[in-house]
Amino acid sequence: MKLIAPSEIYEASYCDYLAELGEAARIPYPLTYSSHPFPELVQKLLDQSRGIGVAEGFVSNSSFWLVNGLRIVGVSNLRHALTPSLEVVGGHIGFGVRPSVRRMGVGTELLRQTIDEAVRLGLSRLLLTCDKENTGSVGVITANQGVFENEIVDAETGRITQRFWIDAGGA
């Protein structure tokens, strides 16, 4: 499996990935962007990695697709910096795995390769967060040396977010 930048040649696989997600939450957040026309989506994702077209209140971010041949099996989003809100919930990396390949080590590999990209970007200490109930994400984060820091309760929803730090070395 290889981590790549978004590319137009994966349009069919990307659309299939979204269809497989169905009504489930689309994580990381760039999966919520319109995929039509597809070349515009790819350009938007590539531009955001260079700080172009980043919405107010957001930061430069790089989207990656973990592929197995021409099939996208996972998607990650690496934020190049943290805003005050990302320091609480969101962190540096969001990731998701195609439902049909969950519990097969894909998430662990996706996060491992995304951490490598963070190091290339000069980031050495990475914050990752996830819902406490998301035991799959907790397992992926801890398998990548994530160290639990604390839990935060959302006052409005009552949902519990767990926060982890990964010392990625690098810079």
C-alpha positions in Angstrom: 0.0 0.0 0.0 1.3 3.4 -0.9 0.3 6.9 0.3 -0.2 9.4 -2.6 -1.4 12.9 -3.2 -4.8 13.2 -4.8 -4.9 12.4 -8.5 -7.5 12.4 -11.2 -6.8 8.8 -12.2 -8.5 7.7 -9.0 -11.9 9.2 -9.8 -13.8 5.9 -10.0 -12.2 4.6 -6.8 -12.9 7.8 -5.0 -16.5 7.8 -5.9 -16.7 4.1 -5.0 -15.1 5.0 -1.6 -17.8 7.6 -1.0 -20.6 5.2 -2.0 -19.2 2.6 0.4 -19.3 5.2 3.2 -23.0 5.8 2.5 -24.5 8.0 5.1 -21.7 7.4 7.6 -19.7 10.3 8.8 -17.1 11.4 6.2 -13.8 11.7 8.0 -11.4 13.3 7.4 -13.3 16.5 6.6 -12.2 17.0 2.9 -14.4 13.9 2.1 -17.3 16.3 2.6 -16.2 18.5 -0.3 -18.1 18.0 -3.6 -16.4 15.6 -5.8 -18.0 17.0 -9.0 -16.3 17.9 -11.2 -13.6 15.7 -9.9 -10.6 17.6 -11.5 -11.7 20.6 -9.5 -11.7 18.6 -6.2 -8.2 17.3 -6.9 -7.0 20.8 -7.6 -8.6 22.2 -4.5 -6.9 19.5 -2.3 -3.5 20.1 -4.0 -3.9 23.9 -3.6 -4.8 23.6 0.1 -1.5 21.7 0.7 0.3 24.9 -0.6 -1.9 27.2 1.5 -4.0 28.3 -1.5 -7.7 28.7 -1.1 -7.7 27.7 2.6 -10.9 28.9 4.2 -10.7 31.5 6.9 -10.2 29.9 10.3 -8.5 26.8 8.7 -4.9 26.0 8.1 -2.9 24.7 5.2 -3.4 20.9 5.0 -2.4 18.0 2.9 -4.8 15.3 1.8 -3.5 11.8 1.1 -5.0 8.6 -0.3 -3.7 5.2 0.7 -4.0 3.1 -2.4 -3.7 -0.6 -3.1 -3.3 -0.7 -6.9 -5.9 1.7 -8.3 -8.2 1.2 -5.2 -8.3 3.9 -2.5 -8.4 2.1 0.8 -7.9 5.0 3.2 -7.8 8.8 3.3 -5.9 11.1 5.6 -5.6 14.8 6.1 -2.6 16.4 7.7 -2.9 19.9 9.1 0.3 21.8 8.9 -0.3 23.8 12.1 -2.9 23.9 14.9 -5.5 26.6 15.5 -6.7 27.1 19.1 -9.7 24.9 18.3 -7.6 22.2 16.6 -5.5 22.1 19.8 -8.6 21.0 21.6 -10.3 18.8 19.1 -9.1 17.8 15.7 -5.4 17.8 16.0 -2.8 17.4 13.2 -4.2 14.3 11.5 -7.6 13.1 10.6 -8.0 9.7 8.9 -10.6 7.2 7.7 -10.6 3.7 6.2 -12.9 2.2 3.6 -15.5 0.1 5.6 -14.7 -3.1 3.6 -11.1 -3.1 4.7 -11.4 -2.1 8.3 -9.7 -4.4 10.9 -7.1 -5.4 8.4 -4.2 -3.1 9.4 -5.0 -0.5 6.8 -5.7 2.3 9.3 -2.4 1.6 11.1 -0.5 1.8 7.8 -2.4 4.9 6.7 -1.5 6.7 9.9 2.1 5.5 9.8 2.7 6.8 6.3 0.9 10.1 7.2 3.2 10.5 10.2 6.1 10.1 7.8 4.7 13.0 5.7 4.4 15.1 8.8 8.0 14.6 9.6 8.9 15.6 6.0 7.0 18.8 6.7 9.0 19.5 9.8 6.5 18.5 12.4 7.8 16.4 15.3 5.1 16.3 17.9 1.6 15.4 16.6 -1.8 15.7 18.3 -4.5 13.2 17.3 -8.0 13.1 18.7 -11.0 10.8 18.3 -14.3 10.0 19.9 -13.9 7.8 22.9 -16.3 5.3 21.4 -14.2 4.9 18.3 -12.1 2.0 19.5 -10.8 1.4 16.0 -9.2 4.8 15.8 -7.9 4.5 19.4 -6.2 1.2 18.4 -4.7 2.8 15.2 -3.4 5.8 17.2 -1.9 3.7 20.0 -0.3 1.2 17.4 1.5 4.3 16.1 2.9 5.2 19.5 0.1 7.6 20.5 0.3 8.5 24.1 -3.0 9.3 25.8 -3.1 12.8 27.3 -6.7 13.4 28.4 -10.4 13.4 27.6 -12.6 16.4 26.9 -16.4 16.4 27.2 -18.3 18.5 24.7 -20.6 20.6 26.8 -23.3 20.7 24.1 -23.3 17.1 23.0 -21.9 15.3 25.9 -19.5 13.4 23.6 -16.1 12.5 24.9 -13.0 13.2 22.8 -9.8 11.5 23.7 -6.5 13.3 22.9 -3.2 11.6 22.1 0.3 12.8 21.3 2.8 11.1 19.0 6.5 12.0 19.2 7.4 11.6 15.5 11.0 12.7 15.9 12.1 14.6 12.8 12.7 18.4 13.2 
